[in-house]
Each structure stands twice: as C-alpha cells, then as structure tokens.
C-alpha cells in the first residue's frame, strides 16, 4: 500500500502550522511519502497523482463550528464541506478532492485540528502531531496495511 501524507499550512503563522508539523516528524519510506503543500495544496496535486497512491491523507488546521478539536473526514464526505468553515486556505477542499478523485484511485482523507484560541500552537496540537507521527512509524513497521487499519488508527487519535 502506498500512502502519501500531505501537510497543509503556513510555517510562519503559529496557528496554522499543524500540517507541516505532522509531516516533519514522519520519516519517508517506500510505503510512506510526504509532501509539504504549504498554503497552496492545489499546486501539488499532480505530484500526488504521479506517486500512484492508494491513500492520500491531508493534515491541516481547520475552522469548525462544532466543539471538536480534531476532525477526520474521508472520501465523499469531503464534497459536503462548507468552504467558509473548514480550511484556513482559499481553495475549497472539495475542489481538491474532486480533482484527485478524477485522476487517481486513492482514498482521500482530511485530518484537521482546530487552531488554538490564543493564535499559538497549543500543547495539545503538538501532542496530536507527535501521536500521529508515532502511529505512522508503527504502521510502516507493520508492513503492508489496508485503508481500514489506517482509518481505525486515526480514529483512535480522535477518540
């Protein structure tokens, strides 16, 4: 299984560095590749497609109207995102999903963390990024895993 991990965010904006922080902590392997998409993930879509992934996971800071600190959204659920209340970037994530869905066979997930109220990366956000990195290193050590196992692992971080 080929997994592409994509960090979305602005390293200079303290409340928008979750995505890059996650991928900085993960080691690339033949099964795991990572892309720092910065604040323009649409510029990296063809690079993602060229890797012929089975699974693409985006990590980003998300605005949310609910009280959930962490959100995991997958596949067709991404089409129903409210662009004004989801990504902290300009292009609606549904457009990214539609493009990738039309050009590759990968499952697509968006793992988001709500920015901290004080505009600084919170300890909780840092712990979540470290936990994700640790889980992906464990996944890689297990060898070939399926999409359901990855989804369950990410879901347990939320729970």
PyMOL commands that set and color helices and strands:
alter all, ss='L'
color gray80, all
select helices_A, chain A and resi 14-16+18-24+41-50+75-80+93-103+123-142+147-158
alter helices_A, ss='H'
color red, helices_A
select strands_A, chain A and resi 3-8+32-38+55-62+70-74+107-114
alter strands_A, ss='S'
color yellow, strands_A
deselect
rebuild
show_as cartoon
